[in-house]
Amino acid sequence: METINSKDNKKIKMLVALQKASKRKKENLIIIEGEKEISLAIKSGVVIIELYICDEIISANNFALKTINLSKELFQKISYRENPDGFLALAQMPVNDLANLKIKKTPLVLVLEAVEKPGNIGAILRTADAVGADALILCSPSTDFYNPNVIRASLGAVFTVPVFSGSNQVVFQFLQKNKINIYAAGLKTSVDFRQPDYKKATAIVIGTEHEGLSDFWLANSTENILIPMRGAMDSLNASVSAAIIVYEVERQRSAK
């Protein structure tokens, strides 16, 4: 096992540089922090290049990977977390091509328009994993799925749920081609989200809590749906809205 003690080491400099999205994209490399997250990435087929650990923090290392040990001070320098668990991996960036998504007979797909906050994306990924969603698609070309904060917020679900991105038009054409019903969460001419029949191929489209969905999705949906708001507030957090709606899908599909 190699040991690095200097912050000026070229490998450490690379890990620090990879905290920027532009560098990750240029190098096609990502950082995965956390023992659980690394395990899920490996199970999903992500190629791990090197594993960095801190012997002062971990109790055991069960990964059969090329391992580099760092001091606690050095590990905290490259860590995104206040209380790191002592595991961090350098990995190849997964290739996510929407054309490669294999659609089953009655898929459940989540589509997010302009949702870019890592916390929201991470929370929605956890929900998508919990209900067994077939994919999560972001209509935000600038979105970085492998932002360390998304990985952290999703608890590694970014590696268990197939993730893709594309323009509104590209995603819409994909859904149309695969005969997937589109249910857009909005306020205009919408029905209660519990009314539609979600047992068929279904895509749930969610926008931001401030802007909502664009007219593109509201005009091109199979049906617009809304979550009733009984109080003074007129919207919910995007991750909360997604969870409420997809669990209605789950309820309908699992009902006897």
Contacts in CASP RR format, 6 or more apart in sequence:
PFRMAT RR
TARGET T0000
AUTHOR 0000-0000-0000
METHOD contacts of the structure
MODEL  1
METINSKDNKKIKMLVALQKASKRKKENLIIIEGEKEISLAIKSGVVIIE
LYICDEIISANNFALKTINLSKELFQKISYRENPDGFLALAQMPVNDLAN
LKIKKTPLVLVLEAVEKPGNIGAILRTADAVGADALILCSPSTDFYNPNV
IRASLGAVFTVPVFSGSNQVVFQFLQKNKINIYAAGLKTSVDFRQPDYKK
ATAIVIGTEHEGLSDFWLANSTENILIPMRGAMDSLNASVSAAIIVYEVE
RQRSAK
1 67 0 8 1.000
1 68 0 8 1.000
1 69 0 8 1.000
2 67 0 8 1.000
2 68 0 8 1.000
2 69 0 8 1.000
3 68 0 8 1.000
3 69 0 8 1.000
3 70 0 8 1.000
4 11 0 8 1.000
4 12 0 8 1.000
4 68 0 8 1.000
4 69 0 8 1.000
4 70 0 8 1.000
4 74 0 8 1.000
5 70 0 8 1.000
5 71 0 8 1.000
5 74 0 8 1.000
6 12 0 8 1.000
6 74 0 8 1.000
7 74 0 8 1.000
7 77 0 8 1.000
11 50 0 8 1.000
11 68 0 8 1.000
12 70 0 8 1.000
12 74 0 8 1.000
12 77 0 8 1.000
12 78 0 8 1.000
14 27 0 8 1.000
14 29 0 8 1.000
14 90 0 8 1.000
15 31 0 8 1.000
15 52 0 8 1.000
15 78 0 8 1.000
15 88 0 8 1.000
15 90 0 8 1.000
16 77 0 8 1.000
16 78 0 8 1.000
17 23 0 8 1.000
18 24 0 8 1.000
18 27 0 8 1.000
18 29 0 8 1.000
18 30 0 8 1.000
18 31 0 8 1.000
18 90 0 8 1.000
19 31 0 8 1.000
19 80 0 8 1.000
19 148 0 8 1.000
21 144 0 8 1.000
21 147 0 8 1.000
24 30 0 8 1.000
24 31 0 8 1.000
24 93 0 8 1.000
24 144 0 8 1.000
24 146 0 8 1.000
25 93 0 8 1.000
25 144 0 8 1.000
28 92 0 8 1.000
28 93 0 8 1.000
29 49 0 8 1.000
29 90 0 8 1.000
29 91 0 8 1.000
29 92 0 8 1.000
29 93 0 8 1.000
30 90 0 8 1.000
30 91 0 8 1.000
30 92 0 8 1.000
30 93 0 8 1.000
30 146 0 8 1.000
31 78 0 8 1.000
31 80 0 8 1.000
31 88 0 8 1.000
31 89 0 8 1.000
31 90 0 8 1.000
31 91 0 8 1.000
31 148 0 8 1.000
32 38 0 8 1.000
32 41 0 8 1.000
32 46 0 8 1.000
32 48 0 8 1.000
32 88 0 8 1.000
32 89 0 8 1.000
32 91 0 8 1.000
32 151 0 8 1.000
33 79 0 8 1.000
33 80 0 8 1.000
33 81 0 8 1.000
33 84 0 8 1.000
33 87 0 8 1.000
33 88 0 8 1.000
33 89 0 8 1.000
33 148 0 8 1.000
33 151 0 8 1.000
33 152 0 8 1.000
34 84 0 8 1.000
34 85 0 8 1.000
34 86 0 8 1.000
34 87 0 8 1.000
34 88 0 8 1.000
35 58 0 8 1.000
35 85 0 8 1.000
35 86 0 8 1.000
35 87 0 8 1.000
36 155 0 8 1.000
36 156 0 8 1.000
37 151 0 8 1.000
37 152 0 8 1.000
37 155 0 8 1.000
37 156 0 8 1.000
37 159 0 8 1.000
38 48 0 8 1.000
38 51 0 8 1.000
38 63 0 8 1.000
38 87 0 8 1.000
38 89 0 8 1.000
40 156 0 8 1.000
40 157 0 8 1.000
40 159 0 8 1.000
40 160 0 8 1.000
41 48 0 8 1.000
41 89 0 8 1.000
41 91 0 8 1.000
41 156 0 8 1.000
41 159 0 8 1.000
42 48 0 8 1.000
42 63 0 8 1.000
43 159 0 8 1.000
43 160 0 8 1.000
44 94 0 8 1.000
44 159 0 8 1.000
44 160 0 8 1.000
46 91 0 8 1.000
46 92 0 8 1.000
46 94 0 8 1.000
46 159 0 8 1.000
47 91 0 8 1.000
47 92 0 8 1.000
48 65 0 8 1.000
48 89 0 8 1.000
48 90 0 8 1.000
48 91 0 8 1.000
49 66 0 8 1.000
49 89 0 8 1.000
49 90 0 8 1.000
49 91 0 8 1.000
49 92 0 8 1.000
50 65 0 8 1.000
50 66 0 8 1.000
50 67 0 8 1.000
50 68 0 8 1.000
50 89 0 8 1.000
50 90 0 8 1.000
51 61 0 8 1.000
51 63 0 8 1.000
51 65 0 8 1.000
51 66 0 8 1.000
51 67 0 8 1.000
51 68 0 8 1.000
51 87 0 8 1.000
51 88 0 8 1.000
51 89 0 8 1.000
51 90 0 8 1.000
52 67 0 8 1.000
52 68 0 8 1.000
52 69 0 8 1.000
52 70 0 8 1.000
52 75 0 8 1.000
52 78 0 8 1.000
52 87 0 8 1.000
52 88 0 8 1.000
52 89 0 8 1.000
52 90 0 8 1.000
53 61 0 8 1.000
53 67 0 8 1.000
53 68 0 8 1.000
53 69 0 8 1.000
53 70 0 8 1.000
53 75 0 8 1.000
53 86 0 8 1.000
53 87 0 8 1.000
53 88 0 8 1.000
54 69 0 8 1.000
54 70 0 8 1.000
54 71 0 8 1.000
54 72 0 8 1.000
54 75 0 8 1.000
54 84 0 8 1.000
54 86 0 8 1.000
55 69 0 8 1.000
56 71 0 8 1.000
56 72 0 8 1.000
57 72 0 8 1.000
57 75 0 8 1.000
57 84 0 8 1.000
57 85 0 8 1.000
57 86 0 8 1.000
58 85 0 8 1.000
58 86 0 8 1.000
58 87 0 8 1.000
61 67 0 8 1.000
61 87 0 8 1.000
63 87 0 8 1.000
65 89 0 8 1.000
70 78 0 8 1.000
75 84 0 8 1.000
75 86 0 8 1.000
75 88 0 8 1.000
76 84 0 8 1.000
78 88 0 8 1.000
79 86 0 8 1.000
79 88 0 8 1.000
80 148 0 8 1.000
80 149 0 8 1.000
80 152 0 8 1.000
81 152 0 8 1.000
93 146 0 8 1.000
94 146 0 8 1.000
94 159 0 8 1.000
96 145 0 8 1.000
96 162 0 8 1.000
96 163 0 8 1.000
96 164 0 8 1.000
96 165 0 8 1.000
97 164 0 8 1.000
98 137 0 8 1.000
98 164 0 8 1.000
98 165 0 8 1.000
98 166 0 8 1.000
98 170 0 8 1.000
98 171 0 8 1.000
98 174 0 8 1.000
101 134 0 8 1.000
101 135 0 8 1.000
101 162 0 8 1.000
101 164 0 8 1.000
101 174 0 8 1.000
103 134 0 8 1.000
103 178 0 8 1.000
103 180 0 8 1.000
103 201 0 8 1.000
104 134 0 8 1.000
105 201 0 8 1.000
106 199 0 8 1.000
106 200 0 8 1.000
106 201 0 8 1.000
106 202 0 8 1.000
106 253 0 8 1.000
107 134 0 8 1.000
107 135 0 8 1.000
107 178 0 8 1.000
107 180 0 8 1.000
107 201 0 8 1.000
107 202 0 8 1.000
108 131 0 8 1.000
108 132 0 8 1.000
108 133 0 8 1.000
108 134 0 8 1.000
108 198 0 8 1.000
108 202 0 8 1.000
108 203 0 8 1.000
108 204 0 8 1.000
108 246 0 8 1.000
108 249 0 8 1.000
109 133 0 8 1.000
109 134 0 8 1.000
109 135 0 8 1.000
109 136 0 8 1.000
109 137 0 8 1.000
109 175 0 8 1.000
109 180 0 8 1.000
109 202 0 8 1.000
109 203 0 8 1.000
109 204 0 8 1.000
110 124 0 8 1.000
110 128 0 8 1.000
110 133 0 8 1.000
110 135 0 8 1.000
110 136 0 8 1.000
110 137 0 8 1.000
110 203 0 8 1.000
110 204 0 8 1.000
110 206 0 8 1.000
110 242 0 8 1.000
110 246 0 8 1.000
111 136 0 8 1.000
111 137 0 8 1.000
111 138 0 8 1.000
111 139 0 8 1.000
111 171 0 8 1.000
111 175 0 8 1.000
111 182 0 8 1.000
111 203 0 8 1.000
111 204 0 8 1.000
111 205 0 8 1.000
111 206 0 8 1.000
111 217 0 8 1.000
112 121 0 8 1.000
112 124 0 8 1.000
112 136 0 8 1.000
112 137 0 8 1.000
112 138 0 8 1.000
112 139 0 8 1.000
112 140 0 8 1.000
112 205 0 8 1.000
112 206 0 8 1.000
112 207 0 8 1.000
112 238 0 8 1.000
112 242 0 8 1.000
113 139 0 8 1.000
113 140 0 8 1.000
113 168 0 8 1.000
113 205 0 8 1.000
113 206 0 8 1.000
113 207 0 8 1.000
113 208 0 8 1.000
113 212 0 8 1.000
113 213 0 8 1.000
113 214 0 8 1.000
113 217 0 8 1.000
114 139 0 8 1.000
114 140 0 8 1.000
114 207 0 8 1.000
114 208 0 8 1.000
114 211 0 8 1.000
114 214 0 8 1.000
115 121 0 8 1.000
115 124 0 8 1.000
115 138 0 8 1.000
115 140 0 8 1.000
115 206 0 8 1.000
115 207 0 8 1.000
115 208 0 8 1.000
115 238 0 8 1.000
116 140 0 8 1.000
116 142 0 8 1.000
116 143 0 8 1.000
118 147 0 8 1.000
118 149 0 8 1.000
118 150 0 8 1.000
118 152 0 8 1.000
118 153 0 8 1.000
119 149 0 8 1.000
119 150 0 8 1.000
119 153 0 8 1.000
119 239 0 8 1.000
120 237 0 8 1.000
120 238 0 8 1.000
120 239 0 8 1.000
121 138 0 8 1.000
121 143 0 8 1.000
121 145 0 8 1.000
121 150 0 8 1.000
121 153 0 8 1.000
121 154 0 8 1.000
122 150 0 8 1.000
122 153 0 8 1.000
122 154 0 8 1.000
122 157 0 8 1.000
122 158 0 8 1.000
122 239 0 8 1.000
123 153 0 8 1.000
123 154 0 8 1.000
123 239 0 8 1.000
123 243 0 8 1.000
124 136 0 8 1.000
124 206 0 8 1.000
124 238 0 8 1.000
124 239 0 8 1.000
124 242 0 8 1.000
124 243 0 8 1.000
125 136 0 8 1.000
125 150 0 8 1.000
125 153 0 8 1.000
125 154 0 8 1.000
125 156 0 8 1.000
125 157 0 8 1.000
125 158 0 8 1.000
125 161 0 8 1.000
125 163 0 8 1.000
126 153 0 8 1.000
126 154 0 8 1.000
126 155 0 8 1.000
126 157 0 8 1.000
127 133 0 8 1.000
127 239 0 8 1.000
127 242 0 8 1.000
127 243 0 8 1.000
127 246 0 8 1.000
127 247 0 8 1.000
128 136 0 8 1.000
128 157 0 8 1.000
128 161 0 8 1.000
128 242 0 8 1.000
128 246 0 8 1.000
129 157 0 8 1.000
129 160 0 8 1.000
129 161 0 8 1.000
131 246 0 8 1.000
131 247 0 8 1.000
131 249 0 8 1.000
131 250 0 8 1.000
132 161 0 8 1.000
133 161 0 8 1.000
133 246 0 8 1.000
134 162 0 8 1.000
135 161 0 8 1.000
135 162 0 8 1.000
135 163 0 8 1.000
135 164 0 8 1.000
136 161 0 8 1.000
136 162 0 8 1.000
136 163 0 8 1.000
136 164 0 8 1.000
137 163 0 8 1.000
137 164 0 8 1.000
137 165 0 8 1.000
137 166 0 8 1.000
137 171 0 8 1.000
137 174 0 8 1.000
138 145 0 8 1.000
138 163 0 8 1.000
138 164 0 8 1.000
138 165 0 8 1.000
138 166 0 8 1.000
139 165 0 8 1.000
139 166 0 8 1.000
139 167 0 8 1.000
139 168 0 8 1.000
139 171 0 8 1.000
140 165 0 8 1.000
140 166 0 8 1.000
141 165 0 8 1.000
141 166 0 8 1.000
141 167 0 8 1.000
143 165 0 8 1.000
144 150 0 8 1.000
145 158 0 8 1.000
145 163 0 8 1.000
145 165 0 8 1.000
146 158 0 8 1.000
150 158 0 8 1.000
151 158 0 8 1.000
168 214 0 8 1.000
168 216 0 8 1.000
168 217 0 8 1.000
172 182 0 8 1.000
172 216 0 8 1.000
172 217 0 8 1.000
172 220 0 8 1.000
175 182 0 8 1.000
175 203 0 8 1.000
178 201 0 8 1.000
179 201 0 8 1.000
180 201 0 8 1.000
180 202 0 8 1.000
180 203 0 8 1.000
181 196 0 8 1.000
181 200 0 8 1.000
181 201 0 8 1.000
181 202 0 8 1.000
181 203 0 8 1.000
181 222 0 8 1.000
181 223 0 8 1.000
182 203 0 8 1.000
182 205 0 8 1.000
182 217 0 8 1.000
182 220 0 8 1.000
182 221 0 8 1.000
182 222 0 8 1.000
183 193 0 8 1.000
183 196 0 8 1.000
183 198 0 8 1.000
183 202 0 8 1.000
183 203 0 8 1.000
183 204 0 8 1.000
183 205 0 8 1.000
183 221 0 8 1.000
183 222 0 8 1.000
183 223 0 8 1.000
183 224 0 8 1.000
183 225 0 8 1.000
183 245 0 8 1.000
184 205 0 8 1.000
184 213 0 8 1.000
184 217 0 8 1.000
184 218 0 8 1.000
184 221 0 8 1.000
184 223 0 8 1.000
184 224 0 8 1.000
184 225 0 8 1.000
185 193 0 8 1.000
185 204 0 8 1.000
185 205 0 8 1.000
185 206 0 8 1.000
185 207 0 8 1.000
185 212 0 8 1.000
185 213 0 8 1.000
185 224 0 8 1.000
185 225 0 8 1.000
185 226 0 8 1.000
185 227 0 8 1.000
185 241 0 8 1.000
185 245 0 8 1.000
186 212 0 8 1.000
186 213 0 8 1.000
186 218 0 8 1.000
186 224 0 8 1.000
186 225 0 8 1.000
186 226 0 8 1.000
187 226 0 8 1.000
187 234 0 8 1.000
188 218 0 8 1.000
188 224 0 8 1.000
189 224 0 8 1.000
190 223 0 8 1.000
190 224 0 8 1.000
190 225 0 8 1.000
190 226 0 8 1.000
191 223 0 8 1.000
191 224 0 8 1.000
191 225 0 8 1.000
191 226 0 8 1.000
192 225 0 8 1.000
192 226 0 8 1.000
192 228 0 8 1.000
193 225 0 8 1.000
193 226 0 8 1.000
193 227 0 8 1.000
193 244 0 8 1.000
193 245 0 8 1.000
193 248 0 8 1.000
194 248 0 8 1.000
195 225 0 8 1.000
196 222 0 8 1.000
196 223 0 8 1.000
196 225 0 8 1.000
197 252 0 8 1.000
198 248 0 8 1.000
198 249 0 8 1.000
198 252 0 8 1.000
198 253 0 8 1.000
199 252 0 8 1.000
199 253 0 8 1.000
202 249 0 8 1.000
204 242 0 8 1.000
204 245 0 8 1.000
204 246 0 8 1.000
204 249 0 8 1.000
205 213 0 8 1.000
205 217 0 8 1.000
205 221 0 8 1.000
206 213 0 8 1.000
206 238 0 8 1.000
206 241 0 8 1.000
206 242 0 8 1.000
206 245 0 8 1.000
207 213 0 8 1.000
207 238 0 8 1.000
208 238 0 8 1.000
209 235 0 8 1.000
209 236 0 8 1.000
209 237 0 8 1.000
209 238 0 8 1.000
209 241 0 8 1.000
210 235 0 8 1.000
212 235 0 8 1.000
218 224 0 8 1.000
225 245 0 8 1.000
227 236 0 8 1.000
227 241 0 8 1.000
227 244 0 8 1.000
227 245 0 8 1.000
229 235 0 8 1.000
229 236 0 8 1.000
235 241 0 8 1.000
236 244 0 8 1.000
END
